[in-house]
Amino acid sequence: MRILLVNPNTTVSMTNSIESAARSVAGPATEISARTSRMGPVSIEGYYDEAFAVPGLLTEIAEGERSGADAAIIACFDDTGLDAARAMASIPVLGICEAAVVTAALIAQRFSIVTTLERSIMPVRGLVHRYGMSDRATVRAAAIPVLSLDDPSSGATTKLRAEIEKALRDDQAEAIVLGCAGMADLARRLQQEYGVPVVDGVGAAVKLAEGLVTLGLTTSKRGGYASPLVKPYLGMMAPFAPAQTR
């Protein structure tokens, strides 16, 4: 099977790191096809960035589906554009936040999500509430700009470790969820270091996507994720006008 992995920001080095993490857990029959958005912000840190990342994300998913992808993963912990992508695509589309918290809930009563900056706490809390995990998850920020995760000299991993230690001490966390796709390559190392499950949303999404494809399941087109109605879009959005219903 072929799984499309889309980084909705425009930083290629982050895509490469995410792709490596995805391939490390993918089954032998799974091909990971990674794409970087060609328009939008270099990182997604808050609601404003997220809004401008969606058009580029949708472009990559549409092109990937036409090229034969069996499922798509949005590699941003804000689950950027997830609802729009599910309405647009006929293949399953997964967000790494949803995949991570669902996975964590299978192995721990309580878990802490450690994300990047304080401004990301409220968006992630909103997702946690939406996914029914508000009474089981705590959301923390490690004061790490997203792009610093690519810089070994930034001290980002030291800050991340400090926040994980606080979560284990103060939150009664039984597992840790890494709240940024750029942290994906750290999961196994941190799990060995702290002796608790550490869930990376990229890996969790890959395994869930493989399961959905194997089961022959895709997004329901009845109700909220019904295909977009055909209508004209004006101005810069004209290329995104729905051409036909599925």
MIDREN-228306 format. One record per residue: residue number from 0; chain; x, y, z of N, C-alpha, C in turn. Coordinates in steps of 0.2 Angstrom, whole numbers, always signed. Layout:
BEGIN
NODE, k, c, nc1, nc2, nc3, cac1, cac2, cac3, cc1, cc2, cc3
NODE, NUM, A, X, Y, Z, X, Y, Z, X, Y, Z .
...
// end
This chain:
BEGIN
NODE, k, c, nc1, nc2, nc3, cac1, cac2, cac3, cc1, cc2, cc3
NODE, 0, A, +4, -6, +0, +0, +0, +0, +4, +6, +0 .
NODE, 1, A, +2, +12, -2, +5, +18, -2, +2, +23, +2 .
NODE, 2, A, +6, +26, +7, +3, +31, +12, +7, +37, +10 .
NODE, 3, A, +3, +42, +9, +5, +49, +8, +6, +53, +14 .
NODE, 4, A, +12, +56, +15, +13, +59, +21, +15, +66, +19 .
NODE, 5, A, +10, +71, +22, +11, +78, +20, +13, +82, +26 .
NODE, 6, A, +18, +86, +25, +20, +91, +29, +17, +98, +27 .
NODE, 7, A, +12, +100, +31, +9, +106, +29, +13, +113, +30 .
NODE, 8, A, +19, +112, +32, +23, +118, +32, +28, +117, +26 .
NODE, 9, A, +32, +123, +25, +36, +123, +19, +43, +121, +20 .
NODE, 10, A, +45, +118, +26, +52, +117, +28, +54, +110, +26 .
NODE, 11, A, +58, +109, +21, +59, +102, +18, +63, +98, +23 .
NODE, 12, A, +68, +101, +27, +72, +97, +32, +67, +94, +37 .
NODE, 13, A, +62, +97, +39, +57, +94, +43, +53, +88, +40 .
NODE, 14, A, +52, +89, +34, +48, +83, +30, +53, +77, +30 .
NODE, 15, A, +59, +78, +29, +64, +73, +29, +64, +69, +35 .
NODE, 16, A, +64, +73, +41, +64, +70, +47, +58, +66, +49 .
NODE, 17, A, +52, +69, +47, +46, +65, +48, +46, +59, +44 .
NODE, 18, A, +48, +59, +37, +48, +54, +33, +52, +48, +36 .
NODE, 19, A, +58, +49, +38, +62, +44, +41, +58, +41, +47 .
NODE, 20, A, +55, +45, +51, +51, +42, +57, +46, +37, +54 .
NODE, 21, A, +42, +39, +49, +37, +36, +47, +39, +29, +44 .
NODE, 22, A, +45, +29, +40, +47, +23, +37, +50, +18, +42 .
NODE, 23, A, +52, +21, +48, +55, +16, +53, +50, +12, +56 .
NODE, 24, A, +43, +14, +55, +38, +9, +58, +33, +6, +53 .
NODE, 25, A, +34, +8, +47, +30, +6, +41, +31, -2, +40 .
NODE, 26, A, +26, -5, +38, +26, -12, +37, +30, -13, +30 .
NODE, 27, A, +33, -19, +29, +37, -21, +23, +33, -19, +16 .
NODE, 28, A, +26, -20, +16, +22, -19, +10, +20, -12, +10 .
NODE, 29, A, +22, -7, +14, +20, +0, +14, +25, +4, +11 .
NODE, 30, A, +23, +8, +6, +27, +13, +3, +25, +20, +6 .
NODE, 31, A, +30, +24, +9, +29, +31, +12, +31, +36, +6 .
NODE, 32, A, +26, +40, +4, +27, +45, +0, +26, +52, +3 .
NODE, 33, A, +32, +55, +4, +32, +61, +8, +32, +67, +4 .
NODE, 34, A, +28, +72, +5, +27, +79, +2, +28, +84, +6 .
NODE, 35, A, +31, +90, +4, +31, +96, +8, +27, +101, +4 .
NODE, 36, A, +23, +105, +8, +18, +110, +5, +23, +115, +1 .
NODE, 37, A, +20, +117, -4, +24, +122, -9, +21, +129, -7 .
NODE, 38, A, +17, +130, -3, +15, +137, -1, +13, +137, +6 .
NODE, 39, A, +14, +143, +9, +12, +144, +16, +18, +145, +21 .
NODE, 40, A, +17, +145, +27, +22, +146, +32, +27, +141, +33 .
NODE, 41, A, +33, +143, +35, +39, +138, +36, +38, +134, +42 .
NODE, 42, A, +33, +136, +47, +31, +132, +52, +24, +134, +54 .
NODE, 43, A, +21, +130, +58, +14, +131, +60, +14, +132, +67 .
NODE, 44, A, +13, +138, +70, +13, +140, +77, +8, +144, +78 .
NODE, 45, A, +2, +142, +79, -4, +146, +81, -9, +146, +75 .
NODE, 46, A, -15, +149, +77, -21, +149, +72, -20, +152, +65 .
NODE, 47, A, -16, +158, +66, -15, +161, +59, -11, +157, +54 .
NODE, 48, A, -5, +155, +57, -1, +150, +52, -5, +145, +50 .
NODE, 49, A, -9, +142, +54, -13, +136, +52, -18, +138, +46 .
NODE, 50, A, -21, +143, +46, -26, +145, +41, -22, +146, +34 .
NODE, 51, A, -16, +148, +34, -13, +149, +28, -9, +143, +25 .
NODE, 52, A, -9, +138, +30, -6, +132, +28, -11, +127, +24 .
NODE, 53, A, -17, +128, +25, -22, +124, +22, -22, +123, +15 .
NODE, 54, A, -22, +128, +11, -22, +128, +4, -17, +123, +1 .
NODE, 55, A, -11, +125, +3, -5, +120, +1, -6, +113, +3 .
NODE, 56, A, -8, +112, +9, -9, +105, +11, -14, +102, +7 .
NODE, 57, A, -20, +105, +5, -25, +102, +1, -23, +100, -6 .
NODE, 58, A, -18, +105, -8, -15, +104, -15, -11, +97, -15 .
NODE, 59, A, -7, +96, -10, -3, +90, -10, -7, +84, -9 .
NODE, 60, A, -12, +84, -5, -16, +78, -4, -20, +76, -10 .
NODE, 61, A, -23, +82, -14, -26, +80, -20, -22, +77, -25 .
NODE, 62, A, -16, +80, -26, -11, +77, -31, -9, +70, -29 .
NODE, 63, A, -8, +69, -22, -6, +62, -20, -11, +57, -21 .
NODE, 64, A, -17, +59, -20, -23, +54, -21, -23, +53, -29 .
NODE, 65, A, -22, +58, -33, -22, +56, -40, -17, +52, -42 .
NODE, 66, A, -11, +52, -38, -5, +48, -40, -6, +41, -37 .
NODE, 67, A, -11, +39, -34, -12, +33, -32, -11, +31, -24 .
NODE, 68, A, -11, +36, -20, -11, +35, -13, -17, +32, -10 .
NODE, 69, A, -16, +27, -5, -21, +23, -2, -24, +27, +4 .
NODE, 70, A, -20, +31, +7, -22, +35, +13, -17, +41, +14 .
NODE, 71, A, -19, +46, +17, -15, +52, +18, -14, +53, +26 .
NODE, 72, A, -9, +56, +28, -7, +58, +35, -5, +65, +34 .
NODE, 73, A, -8, +69, +39, -7, +77, +39, -2, +77, +45 .
NODE, 74, A, +5, +79, +44, +10, +78, +49, +11, +85, +52 .
NODE, 75, A, +6, +87, +55, +6, +93, +60, +1, +92, +66 .
NODE, 76, A, +4, +93, +72, +0, +91, +78, -6, +95, +79 .
NODE, 77, A, -7, +101, +75, -13, +104, +75, -19, +101, +71 .
NODE, 78, A, -17, +95, +68, -22, +92, +63, -25, +97, +58 .
NODE, 79, A, -20, +101, +56, -21, +107, +51, -25, +104, +45 .
NODE, 80, A, -31, +108, +44, -35, +106, +38, -38, +99, +38 .
NODE, 81, A, -38, +96, +43, -41, +89, +43, -48, +88, +41 .
NODE, 82, A, -52, +92, +43, -59, +91, +41, -60, +93, +34 .
NODE, 83, A, -57, +98, +31, -57, +100, +24, -54, +94, +20 .
NODE, 84, A, -49, +91, +22, -46, +86, +18, -50, +80, +18 .
NODE, 85, A, -53, +78, +23, -58, +72, +24, -64, +73, +19 .
NODE, 86, A, -66, +79, +19, -72, +81, +14, -70, +80, +7 .
NODE, 87, A, -64, +83, +6, -61, +83, -1, -59, +76, -4 .
NODE, 88, A, -56, +72, +0, -53, +66, -2, -57, +60, -2 .
NODE, 89, A, -56, +55, -6, -60, +49, -6, -56, +43, -2 .
NODE, 90, A, -49, +45, +0, -45, +40, +4, -46, +42, +11 .
NODE, 91, A, -44, +38, +16, -44, +40, +23, -38, +45, +24 .
NODE, 92, A, -40, +50, +28, -35, +55, +30, -35, +55, +37 .
NODE, 93, A, -29, +55, +40, -27, +55, +47, -23, +61, +49 .
NODE, 94, A, -25, +63, +55, -21, +69, +59, -17, +66, +64 .
NODE, 95, A, -11, +68, +65, -6, +65, +70, -8, +66, +77 .
NODE, 96, A, -12, +72, +78, -14, +73, +85, -20, +67, +87 .
NODE, 97, A, -25, +67, +83, -30, +62, +84, -27, +55, +85 .
NODE, 98, A, -22, +53, +80, -19, +46, +80, -15, +45, +87 .
NODE, 99, A, -12, +50, +89, -8, +50, +95, -12, +49, +101 .
NODE, 100, A, -17, +53, +102, -21, +53, +108, -25, +46, +108 .
NODE, 101, A, -28, +44, +103, -31, +38, +102, -27, +32, +104 .
NODE, 102, A, -21, +32, +102, -16, +27, +104, -14, +27, +111 .
NODE, 103, A, -12, +33, +114, -11, +34, +121, -16, +31, +125 .
NODE, 104, A, -22, +32, +123, -28, +30, +127, -29, +23, +128 .
NODE, 105, A, -26, +19, +123, -26, +12, +123, -21, +9, +128 .
NODE, 106, A, -16, +13, +130, -10, +10, +135, -10, +14, +141 .
NODE, 107, A, -13, +19, +142, -13, +23, +149, -19, +26, +151 .
NODE, 108, A, -20, +26, +157, -26, +30, +160, -25, +37, +159 .
NODE, 109, A, -19, +40, +161, -18, +47, +160, -12, +48, +156 .
NODE, 110, A, -11, +53, +152, -5, +55, +148, -5, +62, +148 .
NODE, 111, A, +1, +64, +146, +3, +71, +145, +5, +72, +138 .
NODE, 112, A, +3, +78, +135, +5, +80, +128, +10, +85, +129 .
NODE, 113, A, +16, +85, +127, +21, +90, +127, +22, +93, +120 .
NODE, 114, A, +20, +99, +120, +20, +102, +113, +26, +108, +113 .
NODE, 115, A, +26, +112, +108, +31, +117, +107, +31, +123, +111 .
NODE, 116, A, +27, +128, +109, +26, +134, +112, +19, +135, +116 .
NODE, 117, A, +19, +140, +120, +13, +141, +124, +7, +142, +120 .
NODE, 118, A, +8, +146, +114, +2, +148, +110, -1, +141, +107 .
NODE, 119, A, +3, +136, +107, +0, +129, +105, -5, +126, +110 .
NODE, 120, A, -4, +128, +116, -8, +124, +121, -16, +124, +120 .
NODE, 121, A, -18, +130, +119, -26, +130, +118, -28, +127, +111 .
NODE, 122, A, -25, +127, +106, -27, +123, +100, -27, +116, +101 .
NODE, 123, A, -21, +114, +105, -21, +106, +106, -26, +104, +111 .
NODE, 124, A, -27, +109, +116, -33, +107, +121, -39, +106, +118 .
NODE, 125, A, -41, +111, +113, -47, +110, +109, -47, +104, +105 .
NODE, 126, A, -42, +101, +102, -42, +95, +99, -43, +89, +104 .
NODE, 127, A, -40, +90, +110, -41, +84, +115, -48, +84, +117 .
NODE, 128, A, -51, +90, +118, -58, +90, +120, -62, +87, +114 .
NODE, 129, A, -61, +88, +108, -65, +86, +103, -64, +78, +102 .
NODE, 130, A, -58, +76, +104, -57, +68, +103, -59, +65, +110 .
NODE, 131, A, -62, +68, +114, -65, +65, +120, -60, +63, +125 .
NODE, 132, A, -54, +66, +126, -49, +65, +130, -48, +70, +136 .
NODE, 133, A, -52, +75, +137, -51, +80, +141, -49, +78, +148 .
NODE, 134, A, -53, +73, +150, -52, +70, +157, -46, +66, +158 .
NODE, 135, A, -42, +64, +153, -37, +60, +153, -30, +63, +151 .
NODE, 136, A, -30, +69, +148, -24, +72, +145, -23, +78, +148 .
NODE, 137, A, -16, +80, +149, -14, +86, +151, -10, +89, +145 .
NODE, 138, A, -10, +95, +144, -6, +98, +138, -1, +103, +141 .
NODE, 139, A, +5, +102, +139, +11, +106, +142, +15, +109, +136 .
NODE, 140, A, +18, +114, +137, +23, +117, +131, +30, +118, +134 .
NODE, 141, A, +35, +116, +130, +41, +116, +132, +45, +122, +130 .
NODE, 142, A, +42, +127, +127, +45, +134, +125, +50, +132, +120 .
NODE, 143, A, +48, +128, +115, +53, +127, +109, +50, +129, +103 .
NODE, 144, A, +53, +134, +99, +50, +136, +92, +51, +129, +88 .
NODE, 145, A, +46, +128, +84, +46, +122, +80, +53, +121, +76 .
NODE, 146, A, +55, +126, +73, +61, +126, +68, +67, +124, +73 .
NODE, 147, A, +67, +125, +79, +73, +124, +83, +74, +116, +84 .
NODE, 148, A, +69, +113, +83, +70, +105, +83, +75, +103, +78 .
NODE, 149, A, +76, +106, +73, +80, +104, +67, +88, +107, +69 .
NODE, 150, A, +89, +110, +74, +95, +113, +76, +98, +110, +82 .
NODE, 151, A, +103, +106, +82, +106, +102, +87, +108, +107, +93 .
NODE, 152, A, +110, +113, +91, +113, +117, +96, +108, +122, +99 .
NODE, 153, A, +102, +121, +98, +96, +125, +100, +95, +124, +108 .
NODE, 154, A, +96, +118, +110, +94, +116, +117, +87, +114, +117 .
NODE, 155, A, +84, +112, +112, +77, +110, +111, +76, +104, +115 .
NODE, 156, A, +80, +99, +114, +79, +92, +117, +80, +93, +125 .
NODE, 157, A, +84, +97, +127, +85, +98, +134, +78, +101, +137 .
NODE, 158, A, +76, +106, +134, +69, +109, +136, +64, +104, +136 .
NODE, 159, A, +64, +100, +131, +58, +94, +130, +59, +89, +136 .
NODE, 160, A, +65, +87, +138, +66, +83, +143, +64, +86, +150 .
NODE, 161, A, +65, +92, +151, +63, +95, +157, +56, +95, +158 .
NODE, 162, A, +52, +96, +152, +45, +97, +153, +42, +90, +153 .
NODE, 163, A, +45, +85, +150, +43, +78, +152, +44, +76, +159 .
NODE, 164, A, +49, +78, +162, +50, +76, +169, +45, +80, +173 .
NODE, 165, A, +43, +86, +172, +38, +89, +175, +31, +85, +175 .
NODE, 166, A, +30, +83, +169, +23, +79, +167, +23, +73, +171 .
NODE, 167, A, +29, +69, +172, +29, +63, +175, +28, +64, +183 .
NODE, 168, A, +31, +70, +185, +31, +72, +192, +24, +75, +194 .
NODE, 169, A, +22, +79, +190, +16, +84, +193, +9, +81, +190 .
NODE, 170, A, +9, +78, +184, +3, +76, +181, +1, +69, +182 .
NODE, 171, A, +5, +65, +186, +3, +58, +186, +3, +55, +179 .
NODE, 172, A, +6, +57, +175, +6, +55, +168, +9, +48, +168 .
NODE, 173, A, +5, +43, +164, +8, +36, +164, +11, +35, +157 .
NODE, 174, A, +10, +40, +152, +13, +40, +146, +14, +47, +143 .
NODE, 175, A, +18, +48, +139, +20, +55, +136, +18, +55, +128 .
NODE, 176, A, +15, +60, +126, +13, +61, +119, +17, +67, +117 .
NODE, 177, A, +21, +66, +111, +25, +71, +108, +21, +75, +104 .
NODE, 178, A, +20, +82, +106, +15, +86, +102, +18, +90, +97 .
NODE, 179, A, +22, +87, +93, +24, +91, +86, +27, +85, +82 .
NODE, 180, A, +26, +86, +75, +29, +81, +71, +36, +81, +71 .
NODE, 181, A, +39, +87, +72, +46, +88, +72, +50, +84, +78 .
NODE, 182, A, +46, +81, +82, +49, +77, +88, +49, +70, +86 .
NODE, 183, A, +46, +68, +81, +45, +61, +79, +51, +56, +80 .
NODE, 184, A, +57, +59, +78, +63, +55, +79, +66, +54, +86 .
NODE, 185, A, +62, +57, +91, +65, +57, +98, +61, +51, +102 .
NODE, 186, A, +56, +49, +99, +51, +45, +103, +54, +39, +106 .
NODE, 187, A, +58, +35, +103, +61, +29, +105, +66, +30, +110 .
NODE, 188, A, +70, +35, +109, +75, +37, +114, +73, +39, +120 .
NODE, 189, A, +67, +43, +120, +64, +46, +126, +61, +40, +130 .
NODE, 190, A, +58, +36, +126, +54, +30, +130, +59, +26, +134 .
NODE, 191, A, +65, +24, +131, +70, +21, +134, +73, +24, +140 .
NODE, 192, A, +73, +31, +139, +76, +35, +145, +72, +36, +151 .
NODE, 193, A, +65, +36, +150, +60, +38, +155, +56, +31, +157 .
NODE, 194, A, +57, +26, +154, +53, +20, +156, +46, +20, +156 .
NODE, 195, A, +43, +25, +152, +36, +25, +151, +34, +25, +143 .
NODE, 196, A, +28, +23, +141, +27, +24, +134, +27, +31, +131 .
NODE, 197, A, +31, +32, +126, +31, +39, +123, +28, +38, +116 .
NODE, 198, A, +23, +41, +114, +19, +41, +108, +21, +46, +103 .
NODE, 199, A, +23, +45, +97, +24, +49, +92, +18, +49, +87 .
NODE, 200, A, +15, +54, +86, +9, +54, +82, +10, +52, +74 .
NODE, 201, A, +16, +53, +72, +18, +51, +65, +18, +43, +65 .
NODE, 202, A, +21, +40, +69, +21, +33, +69, +14, +30, +70 .
NODE, 203, A, +11, +33, +75, +4, +31, +77, -1, +31, +71 .
NODE, 204, A, +0, +37, +67, -4, +38, +61, -3, +33, +56 .
NODE, 205, A, +4, +31, +55, +6, +26, +50, +2, +20, +51 .
NODE, 206, A, +3, +17, +57, +0, +11, +59, -8, +11, +58 .
NODE, 207, A, -11, +16, +60, -18, +17, +60, -20, +17, +52 .
NODE, 208, A, -16, +21, +48, -18, +21, +41, -17, +14, +38 .
NODE, 209, A, -12, +10, +40, -11, +4, +37, -17, -1, +39 .
NODE, 210, A, -20, +0, +45, -25, -4, +47, -32, -2, +43 .
NODE, 211, A, -33, +4, +42, -39, +6, +39, -39, +4, +32 .
NODE, 212, A, -33, +4, +28, -32, +2, +21, -33, -6, +21 .
NODE, 213, A, -30, -9, +26, -31, -17, +26, -38, -19, +27 .
NODE, 214, A, -42, -15, +31, -49, -16, +32, -54, -14, +27 .
NODE, 215, A, -51, -10, +22, -55, -7, +17, -60, -2, +19 .
NODE, 216, A, -58, +2, +24, -62, +7, +27, -59, +14, +25 .
NODE, 217, A, -64, +19, +23, -62, +25, +21, -67, +30, +25 .
NODE, 218, A, -66, +37, +24, -70, +42, +27, -77, +41, +24 .
NODE, 219, A, -82, +41, +29, -89, +41, +27, -91, +48, +23 .
NODE, 220, A, -94, +47, +17, -97, +53, +14, -104, +55, +15 .
NODE, 221, A, -106, +53, +20, -113, +54, +22, -113, +59, +28 .
NODE, 222, A, -116, +65, +27, -116, +70, +33, -110, +75, +32 .
NODE, 223, A, -106, +76, +38, -101, +81, +39, -96, +81, +34 .
NODE, 224, A, -94, +75, +32, -88, +74, +27, -91, +72, +20 .
NODE, 225, A, -97, +74, +18, -99, +74, +11, -95, +78, +7 .
NODE, 226, A, -94, +76, +1, -90, +79, -4, -92, +86, -5 .
NODE, 227, A, -88, +91, -6, -90, +98, -7, -95, +99, -13 .
NODE, 228, A, -99, +104, -12, -104, +105, -18, -100, +109, -23 .
NODE, 229, A, -102, +108, -29, -99, +111, -35, -102, +118, -35 .
NODE, 230, A, -97, +123, -35, -99, +130, -35, -92, +134, -37 .
NODE, 231, A, -93, +140, -40, -87, +144, -41, -84, +147, -35 .
NODE, 232, A, -77, +147, -35, -73, +151, -30, -70, +157, -34 .
NODE, 233, A, -69, +162, -30, -67, +168, -34, -60, +170, -32 .
NODE, 234, A, -57, +174, -36, -50, +177, -34, -45, +172, -33 .
NODE, 235, A, -40, +172, -29, -35, +168, -28, -37, +161, -26 .
NODE, 236, A, -43, +160, -24, -46, +153, -22, -49, +149, -28 .
NODE, 237, A, -49, +153, -34, -53, +149, -39, -50, +142, -41 .
NODE, 238, A, -43, +141, -40, -41, +134, -42, -44, +129, -37 .
NODE, 239, A, -46, +131, -31, -49, +126, -26, -56, +125, -27 .
NODE, 240, A, -60, +128, -32, -67, +127, -33, -68, +119, -34 .
NODE, 241, A, -73, +116, -30, -75, +109, -32, -77, +108, -39 .
NODE, 242, A, -74, +104, -43, -76, +103, -50, -82, +98, -50 .
NODE, 243, A, -82, +93, -46, -87, +88, -46, -88, +84, -40 .
NODE, 244, A, -94, +81, -38, -95, +78, -32, -93, +70, -34 .
NODE, 245, A, -91, +67, -28, -89, +60, -29, -95, +56, -27 .
// end
